[in-house]
Amino acid sequence: MIRFTLLLLATVFNPSCRQVNQFQNNSEMNIKNPHEVIEKDYIFGVQHTDEEWKQQLDEPTFQILRNKATERPFSSPFEHLLDTGNYMCAGCGTVLFKSNQKFDSGCGWPSFFDAANNQAIVTAVDNSHGMQRIEIMCAKCGGHLGHLFDDGPTEKGGLRYCVNGKSLQFKQQ
């Protein structure tokens, strides 16, 4: 419980990791969202029971991908990884981001200014923790990845995909 409280406080009080405005939809958030916005009843192509996911994933990865948990900031080995390659969904192996789309945002989680392609990720409005954000998920399996913000590099489009490192696998090229 103490860990969760500390994580929540770190997220809420770190201005680079939050979207505090209250909006009704993505367009009012001033974020040009290039991905399909899904509703609760959306059906993903990869379907497993919780027990099947638990056999496939370690516990922290299961909690992030399937239960929308968040890893501690500055705890991901991918945060400062500079190797060339692809970042894939830890649940289904879909390529989500490329290493040349990564940048150091300083927020404590791996950050990307674009997705591998617009079909790799879907989004939904997330009203948790007293704020409204855009959640990003793997389009194939629905795994929770993190959130999309509009404070990325302006010369690259201004988006920041703030991603839990545990939701990713890396394949070096």
C-alpha atoms as one frame of an Amber mdcrd trajectory, in Angstrom:
protein
   0.000   0.000   0.000   2.861   2.372   0.805   4.444   1.665  -2.612   1.167
   2.446  -4.380   0.738   5.685  -2.444   4.294   6.788  -3.255   3.824   5.921
  -6.927   0.544   7.808  -7.058   2.115  10.859  -5.428   5.101  10.729  -7.793
   2.765  10.599 -10.776   0.364  13.290  -9.594   3.035  15.768  -8.517   5.370
  15.256 -11.493   4.057  17.767 -14.061   5.669  15.926 -16.981   3.645  12.788
 -16.192   0.129  14.062 -15.822  -2.758  15.602 -17.654  -4.748  17.454 -15.012
  -7.376  19.191 -17.117 -10.885  17.771 -17.110 -12.187  17.213 -20.637 -15.047
  15.311 -22.201 -13.144  13.679 -25.084  -9.775  13.439 -26.823 -10.422  16.377
 -29.146 -10.962  18.684 -26.162  -7.650  17.503 -24.693  -5.883  19.252 -27.584
  -4.117  16.028 -28.457  -4.188  15.040 -32.079  -4.677  11.331 -31.454  -3.621
   9.305 -34.522  -5.065   6.054 -33.154  -8.482   4.428 -33.020 -10.361   5.393
 -29.859 -12.081   2.320 -28.465 -15.021   1.742 -26.143 -15.274  -0.787 -23.273
 -16.897  -3.460 -25.435 -14.087  -3.477 -28.026 -12.906  -7.020 -28.829  -9.164
  -7.567 -29.280  -7.742 -10.184 -31.640  -5.758 -12.001 -28.935  -8.011 -13.273
 -26.153  -6.785 -15.190 -23.087  -8.210 -15.851 -19.657  -6.460 -14.332 -16.653
  -5.053 -17.777 -15.839  -3.599 -18.097 -19.354  -2.067 -14.609 -19.106  -0.598
 -15.475 -15.691   1.096 -18.552 -17.179   2.594 -16.410 -19.938   3.616 -13.292
 -17.963   5.498 -12.645 -14.737   3.424 -11.024 -11.979   4.517  -7.361 -12.450
   4.006  -7.591 -16.217   0.597  -9.214 -15.723  -0.450  -6.433 -13.333   0.600
  -3.732 -15.807  -0.701  -5.277 -19.030  -3.917  -6.802 -17.726  -4.811  -4.728
 -14.623  -3.505  -1.322 -15.745  -0.921  -1.031 -12.980   2.022   1.362 -13.252
   5.634   0.531 -12.575   7.723   2.757 -10.329   9.219   5.735 -12.152  12.904
   5.390 -13.078  12.764   1.591 -12.609  12.706   0.427 -16.249  15.917  -0.752
 -17.907  14.425   0.589 -21.165  14.263   4.172 -19.941  17.841   4.944 -21.034
  18.427   2.104 -23.525  20.031   3.483 -26.691  20.350   0.253 -28.712  18.834
   0.045 -32.194  15.795  -2.192 -32.487  12.082  -2.620 -31.922  10.015  -2.368
 -28.761   7.295  -5.014 -28.800   4.282  -5.793 -26.647   5.308  -8.106 -23.799
   1.925  -9.823 -24.116   1.729 -10.675 -27.808   4.955  -9.578 -29.515   3.427
  -6.857 -31.716   5.960  -4.194 -32.716   4.777  -1.005 -31.009   7.717   1.417
 -31.186  11.063   1.705 -32.950  14.231   2.837 -31.196  14.554   5.897 -33.462
  11.187   7.114 -32.060  12.465   7.107 -28.467  13.541  10.195 -26.527  14.474
  11.095 -22.957  11.523  13.005 -21.498  12.864  12.931 -17.943   9.540  11.660
 -16.563  10.847   8.281 -15.353   9.291   6.008 -17.969  10.399   5.137 -21.524
   9.016   7.794 -23.876   8.398   7.766 -27.616   7.227  10.539 -29.964   5.446
   8.144 -32.338   4.226   4.563 -32.608   5.614   2.026 -35.082   2.384   2.554
 -37.044  -1.102   3.906 -36.367  -2.593   0.395 -36.251  -0.240  -0.871 -33.490
  -1.931   1.100 -30.716  -5.510   1.906 -29.720  -6.570   4.465 -27.136  -9.306
   5.058 -24.586 -10.173   7.864 -22.196  -8.815   7.088 -18.710 -10.511   8.888
 -15.812  -8.527   7.227 -13.020  -6.605   8.993 -10.226  -8.707  12.152 -10.378
  -7.595  13.216 -13.856  -8.455  12.489 -17.444  -5.768  11.072 -19.706  -5.534
   9.089 -22.917  -4.644   5.460 -22.208  -2.601   3.621 -24.841  -3.028  -0.117
 -25.394  -1.674  -2.753 -27.736  -4.173  -2.990 -30.607  -3.701  -6.756 -30.875
  -4.068  -7.964 -27.261  -5.361  -4.902 -25.386  -2.397  -4.799 -23.032  -2.140
  -1.530 -21.063   1.025   0.313 -22.118   0.746   3.731 -20.502  -0.608   7.117
 -21.593  -0.399   9.620 -24.446   0.434  13.265 -23.696   0.896  16.391 -25.811
   4.218  17.499 -24.302   6.614  15.612 -26.595   9.198  17.111 -28.953   7.398
  19.733 -31.067   9.642  19.133 -34.075   8.422  15.491 -34.024   4.708  16.232
 -33.701   4.450  17.065 -30.014   3.274  13.675 -28.737   4.762  11.698 -25.847
   3.875   8.039 -25.433   4.709   7.476 -21.765   5.143   3.701 -21.524   5.607
   1.194 -18.717   8.849  -0.630 -19.514   7.389  -3.901 -18.180   4.766  -3.769
 -20.928   7.551  -3.990 -23.507  10.103  -6.427 -24.845  13.085  -5.240 -26.875
  14.511  -6.932 -29.941  17.862  -5.560 -31.017  18.588  -5.167 -34.726
